[in-house]
């Protein structure tokens, strides 16, 4: 005999899966290649090597802690007068912002190599 589960049990099970399913799975670490792709968004304004001169601050080679703190502040809309960065940073998770900061902090001055 086939048993049919009541609708409320199915609904509660689906809700629990949606709420807690992601927590049960370990997050995959973000690879260097993925971080490079995530950081490529920055290069439109800051230049392809993160050193564009002019209206935008250079971001390549800055300390990880500084970059990460600034990105988190942008995401949390805590930087007064921001017009674009708060909107861009809002689309990234904390892990993605950390990966971007780590990637950008690792860019060395190729001109001295």
N, C-alpha and C positions, 0 to 999 in steps of 0.2 A: 504494500500500500504506500503510495506517495503522499508525503506530508507537505503541505503548503504552509510557508511561514506567514504569519500575519503581516500586514503592510507596515504597521508601526515598527516591528522588529527589523524589517528590511530597511526602512527609512533611518532608524537609529544606527544600524550597522553602517550604512553608507555615510552618514554624518560623522561617525567616529573615524571611519577610514579617511575621510577628507580632512578632518581636524588633526588627527594624530598619525596618519600614514607617513607623512613626510618626516616626522620626528623619528620614526622607527628606523628609517633608512639612513645610513651614514652618508654625509655629503662627500662627494668626490672632491679631492683637492683640485684647484684650478691650475692647469698646466702653464708652462711658460708661453706656449703657443696661444693658448686661450687668453692669457693676460695681455699678450701682444695685440691680439685682435680687439680686446676690450679697450685698451689704451689708444687704439688707432682713432677713436672718436676725438681724442684730445688734439690730435695732430692737425685737424682742420683749422684750428685757431692758433695753436702753439707751435706749429711747424712740424714737419715730418721727423725731425730729430728732437723736438721739444725745446728748441732754442730760438724760436722766432723773435726777432727784435721788433719793438714798437709798442703797441697798446697792450700786449699780452705778456704776462710774466713768464720767464723761462721756467720750465718744470723739470727738464732732464737733469739727473744727477743730484737733485735736492734730497735731503735726508728722508728716509722712509717715514719716520714718525711725523715729520712736518707735513709731508704730502698727505698722509692718511688722515691726520687731524683736520687738515683743510678740506679734504673731500667729504669727510663726515659732517663738518660744519656746514658745507654747502648743501649736502643732502638734507640736513635738519633745518635748513633755511635760517641759519644763525649768522650769516655774513651780510651786514647791512649794505644796501646799494647794489646787490647782485642782480643782474638782469638775465643771465643765461645759465650760469653754472649751477644754481640751485635747481633749475628745471632738469638739466642733464643728469646731475648726481642723484636726483630722486628716483631715477629709473634703475639704479644699481643696488644690489644687495650689499651688506657690509663686507661679505667675503670677496665680492667682485671689486669693491673699492680698495680693499687691502691688496688684492692682486695687482690692480692698476698702480697703486702707490709703490709696491715692491718692484714692479717692472720699470716704472719711470725712474726710480732711485738708482737702478742698476745701469742706466744709460751713461756711458762714459764719453768724454770728449774725444771723438774720433779724429779731430784735427791734430791732437797731440800724439796720436798713435803712430 
